[in-house]
Amino acid sequence: MRYLKEPEYSHGRQAKTGILLVNLGTPEAPTAQALRPYLKQFLSDPRVVEIPRAVWWLILNGIILNTRPKKSAAKYAAIWTRDGSPLKVHTEKQAKLLKGWLSEKLASPFMVDYAMRYGEPSISGTLARMKAAGCDRILILPAYPQYAASSTATAFDMAFAWLQQVRNQPALRTLKHYHDHPAYIQALAANIRDYWQMHGRPDVLLMSFHGVPRYTLDKGDPYHCECRKTGRLLAEALGLDPKQYRLAFQSRFGRAEWLQPYTGKTLTALGRDGTGRVDVVAPGFTADCLETLEELAMEGRASFLEAGGKEFHYIPALNEHPLWIDALGQIALENLGGWVSDDCNRDADEQARQASKNRALTLGARS
């Protein structure tokens, strides 16, 4: 195996702890040209599509990549901002705010960055950059509260694939999930209450989670159960009884059965039942993106109103909500135990590093 080139090493260099926030990804632009490579990378992932590779290769390259990029580009264009992809904009802001939050808690050196599983900035490229900056311990912090093999696990796969190419490996920690973390639930509840304080309350709150094929549950994926637990805990935090909320799954793709009930059909049923107002929130999305801003806020609205519903509201994702940044910080600190400190004598550390460098130079080191 050929290993990646190691960054230049300097004796006595201060080591850092890295925190890498990982989200799903986004195309570079809302165009068919940009969507094609993005969709190819995404849909070629065997954790995302679990059907025989040869069969799927023909379907993907013969049909999907010749038809879907144009349709997807139109959807992305509808939610694209002046600053670019909403998902990327929010994830970048979250990383910066998390760095600020941690800087008030930690004295030991650390670094916060973000990456995307599909598209740029890539996980491998960002990990290499963090290593070059002196990070010898890195926590992988997924933006997915609920664990799924098709999201969390594939992000870890990419991090470990990069690690296999590294001669002098940093230590890696992975955070599997935080679907029931009290700070996460508190942030979700506060975000919804903030919205209700400004816009009033609905007749029904619909919690919509990203869907996955039904067979993943049968094969042992805990995603369905973790979404259900998040929904229950959130309803309890908001003081809702079972008649005041629903839980459903969106983003179905293909003909196979996915986790049910489906969000689209649920909204249509609520409209036909004469529901006066429905509010939709997506607890599994920590940053607004195509699935929330276009699929829910636009398509979901149309489904509900066309079926006879009276009033539709989409409640934005956590994005940069202060309690969400606080939750991210708490979750990160809990998983950085032993790696960081709130008590650091910088002068003593600098003296120790300089002494180490001098000893190395005395023994013949070049730098």
C-alpha positions in Angstrom: 0.0 0.0 0.0 1.2 3.5 -0.7 0.6 5.8 2.2 -0.3 9.5 1.9 2.6 11.9 2.3 3.1 12.9 5.9 3.0 16.6 6.8 6.3 18.1 7.8 7.0 17.2 11.4 8.6 19.5 14.0 9.8 18.3 17.4 8.0 20.0 20.3 5.0 21.0 18.2 1.9 21.4 20.2 -0.7 18.7 19.6 -4.3 19.5 19.1 -7.6 17.7 19.6 -9.9 17.9 16.5 -13.7 17.9 16.3 -15.1 17.1 12.9 -18.8 17.9 12.3 -20.0 15.7 9.4 -23.1 16.2 7.3 -24.6 14.5 4.3 -23.5 16.7 1.5 -24.6 19.0 -1.3 -23.9 19.6 -5.0 -21.7 22.6 -5.8 -24.4 24.3 -7.8 -28.1 23.9 -8.5 -27.5 22.6 -12.1 -27.8 19.3 -13.8 -24.1 19.4 -14.5 -23.3 19.7 -10.8 -25.9 17.2 -9.7 -24.7 14.3 -11.9 -21.4 13.6 -10.1 -23.0 14.3 -6.7 -25.8 11.9 -7.3 -23.4 9.3 -8.7 -21.2 9.4 -5.6 -24.3 9.3 -3.3 -26.2 6.6 -5.1 -23.1 4.5 -5.7 -22.6 4.0 -2.0 -23.5 0.4 -1.2 -24.8 1.5 2.2 -27.3 3.8 0.6 -28.6 1.3 -2.0 -28.4 -2.3 -0.9 -29.2 -4.2 -4.0 -26.8 -6.3 -6.2 -24.1 -4.0 -7.6 -24.3 -5.2 -11.2 -28.1 -4.7 -11.4 -27.9 -1.3 -9.7 -25.0 -0.2 -11.9 -27.2 -0.6 -15.0 -30.2 1.2 -13.4 -28.0 4.0 -12.0 -25.9 4.7 -15.1 -28.5 3.7 -17.7 -31.6 5.5 -16.3 -31.2 7.6 -13.1 -28.1 9.6 -14.0 -29.7 10.4 -17.4 -33.0 11.7 -15.9 -32.7 12.6 -12.3 -30.0 15.4 -12.4 -32.2 17.8 -14.3 -35.2 17.2 -12.0 -33.1 17.5 -8.9 -31.4 20.6 -10.1 -34.8 22.4 -10.4 -35.6 21.4 -6.8 -32.2 22.7 -5.6 -32.6 25.9 -7.5 -35.9 26.6 -5.6 -34.1 26.7 -2.3 -30.6 27.9 -3.2 -29.4 31.0 -1.4 -27.1 33.9 -2.3 -24.5 32.2 -0.1 -25.0 28.8 -1.7 -26.5 25.5 -0.5 -28.5 26.0 2.8 -27.1 22.7 4.1 -23.5 23.8 3.6 -24.2 27.3 4.9 -25.8 26.1 8.1 -23.2 23.4 8.7 -20.3 25.8 8.3 -22.0 28.3 10.7 -22.6 25.5 13.3 -18.9 24.5 13.2 -17.8 28.1 13.8 -20.3 28.6 16.6 -19.3 25.3 18.2 -15.7 26.4 18.1 -16.6 29.6 19.9 -18.7 27.7 22.5 -15.8 25.3 23.2 -13.3 28.1 23.4 -15.0 29.4 26.5 -14.8 25.9 28.1 -11.4 24.6 27.1 -7.9 25.7 27.8 -6.1 22.9 25.9 -5.6 23.4 22.1 -8.3 22.2 19.8 -9.7 22.6 16.3 -13.2 22.4 14.9 -14.0 21.8 11.2 -16.8 20.4 9.1 -17.0 18.0 6.1 -19.6 16.4 3.9 -19.9 12.7 3.2 -20.8 13.4 -0.5 -19.3 16.4 -2.3 -17.0 19.0 -0.8 -15.4 19.6 1.6 -14.7 15.9 1.7 -14.1 13.9 4.9 -10.7 12.6 3.7 -9.6 16.1 2.7 -10.7 17.7 5.9 -9.1 15.0 8.1 -5.9 15.5 6.2 -6.0 19.2 6.8 -6.7 18.7 10.5 -3.8 16.3 10.8 -1.5 18.8 9.1 -2.7 21.4 11.6 -1.4 19.2 14.4 -4.5 17.2 15.4 -3.4 13.9 16.7 -6.8 13.0 18.2 -10.0 13.6 16.3 -13.7 13.1 17.3 -16.1 12.4 14.3 -19.4 14.1 15.3 -22.1 13.3 12.8 -24.9 15.8 12.2 -27.3 12.8 12.4 -29.0 12.4 15.8 -30.4 9.0 14.9 -28.0 6.3 13.8 -28.6 4.7 10.4 -26.2 2.6 8.4 -27.0 4.7 5.3 -25.9 8.0 7.0 -23.8 7.6 10.2 -22.1 4.4 9.3 -21.1 5.5 5.8 -19.5 8.7 7.2 -17.5 6.5 9.6 -16.5 4.2 6.7 -15.1 7.2 4.8 -13.1 8.3 7.9 -11.7 4.8 8.4 -10.9 4.5 4.7 -8.8 7.6 5.0 -7.1 6.3 8.1 -6.0 3.2 6.2 -3.9 5.4 4.0 -2.1 7.2 6.8 1.2 6.1 8.1 1.2 8.1 11.4 -2.5 7.8 12.3 -4.3 10.2 14.6 -6.6 8.6 17.2 -10.2 8.6 16.1 -13.4 8.5 18.1 -16.8 8.2 16.6 -20.1 9.4 18.1 -22.8 6.9 17.1 -26.0 8.8 18.0 -27.6 11.3 20.4 -31.3 10.8 19.5 -32.3 10.8 23.2 -29.7 13.2 24.6 -31.5 15.6 27.0 -29.8 18.7 25.5 -30.8 17.8 22.0 -34.4 17.2 23.0 -34.4 20.4 24.9 -33.1 22.3 21.9 -35.8 20.8 19.6 -38.5 21.7 22.1 -37.2 25.3 22.5 -37.0 25.8 18.8 -40.7 24.7 18.4 -41.8 26.8 21.3 -40.0 29.8 19.9 -41.9 29.4 16.7 -45.2 28.9 18.4 -44.7 32.0 20.5 -44.5 34.0 17.3 -47.0 32.2 15.1 -49.5 30.5 17.5 -50.0 26.7 17.9 -51.3 24.2 15.4 -54.1 21.6 15.6 -51.5 18.9 14.8 -47.7 18.8 14.9 -46.2 16.4 12.3 -42.7 15.2 13.0 -41.2 14.1 9.8 -38.0 12.0 9.7 -36.0 11.0 6.6 -37.1 7.6 5.5 -35.1 4.4 4.8 -36.2 1.1 3.2 -38.3 -1.1 5.5 -35.8 -4.0 5.1 -33.2 -2.1 7.0 -35.3 -2.4 10.1 -35.7 -6.2 9.5 -31.9 -6.5 9.1 -31.1 -4.8 12.4 -30.8 -1.1 11.7 -32.0 0.8 14.9 -33.0 4.0 13.0 -36.7 3.4 13.2 -36.7 2.8 16.9 -34.4 5.9 17.5 -36.7 8.1 15.5 -39.7 6.9 17.5 -37.9 7.6 20.8 -37.0 11.1 19.7 -40.6 11.7 18.7 -41.9 10.4 22.0 -39.4 12.4 24.1 -40.1 15.6 22.1 -43.8 15.2 22.5 -43.3 14.8 26.3 -41.1 17.9 26.4 -43.8 19.9 24.6 -46.6 18.4 26.8 -48.5 17.0 23.8 -51.0 14.2 24.0 -51.1 11.5 21.2 -53.9 13.3 19.4 -51.8 16.5 19.0 -48.9 15.0 17.0 -48.0 12.5 14.3 -44.7 10.9 13.3 -44.0 10.0 9.7 -41.2 9.3 7.2 -40.3 11.2 4.0 -38.1 11.0 1.0 -39.2 7.6 -0.3 -37.2 6.5 -3.4 -38.0 3.6 -5.7 -40.7 1.0 -5.5 -39.7 -0.8 -2.4 -41.6 -0.4 0.9 -40.0 2.2 3.2 -40.7 3.0 6.8 -44.3 4.1 7.3 -46.4 6.1 7.7 -45.3 8.2 4.7 -45.2 12.0 5.3 -46.9 12.8 2.0 -49.8 10.5 2.6 -50.1 11.6 6.2 -50.4 15.3 5.1 -53.0 14.4 2.5 -55.0 12.5 5.1 -54.8 15.4 7.6 -56.1 17.7 4.9 -59.0 15.4 3.9 -59.9 15.2 7.6 -60.4 18.9 7.6 -57.5 19.7 9.9 -57.4 23.5 10.4 -53.6 23.9 10.9 -50.7 21.6 10.7 -47.1 22.4 11.6 -44.3 20.3 10.3 -41.0 19.9 11.9 -38.0 17.6 10.9 -36.2 16.6 14.2 -33.7 14.4 12.4 -32.4 17.3 10.2 -30.1 19.6 12.3 -29.7 21.9 9.3 -32.2 23.0 6.7 -31.7 21.4 3.3 -33.4 20.2 0.2 -35.5 17.7 2.1 -36.9 20.3 4.6 -37.1 23.4 2.5 -38.4 21.9 -0.8 -39.9 18.5 0.1 -41.6 19.6 3.3 -42.1 23.4 3.1 -43.1 23.4 -0.6 -44.3 19.9 -1.6 -45.7 19.1 1.8 -47.6 22.4 1.9 -49.2 21.7 -1.5 -50.3 18.2 -0.5 -51.9 19.4 2.6 -53.7 22.4 1.2 -54.8 20.6 -2.0 -56.4 17.9 0.1 -58.5 20.4 2.0 -56.3 21.6 4.8 -56.6 25.2 5.9 -53.2 26.4 7.2 -49.7 24.9 6.8 -46.5 25.9 8.7 -43.0 24.5 8.4 -40.9 25.0 11.5 -37.2 25.6 10.5 -34.6 23.1 11.6 -32.3 23.7 14.5 -29.7 25.5 12.4 -27.9 28.0 14.6 -30.4 28.0 17.5 -28.4 28.9 20.7 -29.7 25.8 22.6 -28.6 23.6 19.7 -25.1 25.0 19.7 -25.1 24.5 23.5 -26.3 20.9 22.9 -23.6 20.3 20.3 -21.0 21.6 22.8 -22.2 19.4 25.6 -22.3 16.3 23.4 -18.8 17.0 22.1 -17.4 17.5 25.6 -19.0 14.3 26.8 -17.2 12.4 24.0 -13.9 14.2 24.4 -13.2 12.9 27.9 -9.5 12.6 28.7 -8.6 14.4 25.4 -9.2 18.0 26.4 -8.9 20.1 29.6 -10.3 23.3 31.0 -7.1 23.8 33.0 -3.9 24.4 31.0 -0.7 26.2 32.0 0.4 27.6 28.6 3.8 28.8 29.9 4.7 25.4 31.4 3.5 23.6 28.3 5.6 25.8 26.1 8.7 25.2 28.2 8.1 21.5 28.1 7.8 21.5 24.3 10.9 23.6 23.9 12.8 21.2 26.2 11.6 18.3 24.2 12.7 19.9 21.0 16.2 20.7 22.4 16.7 17.1 23.5 15.7 15.9 20.0 18.1 18.3 18.4 20.9 17.2 20.7 20.3 13.7 19.7 20.6 14.6 16.0 17.1 15.4 14.9 16.8 17.8 12.0 14.0 20.0 13.4 
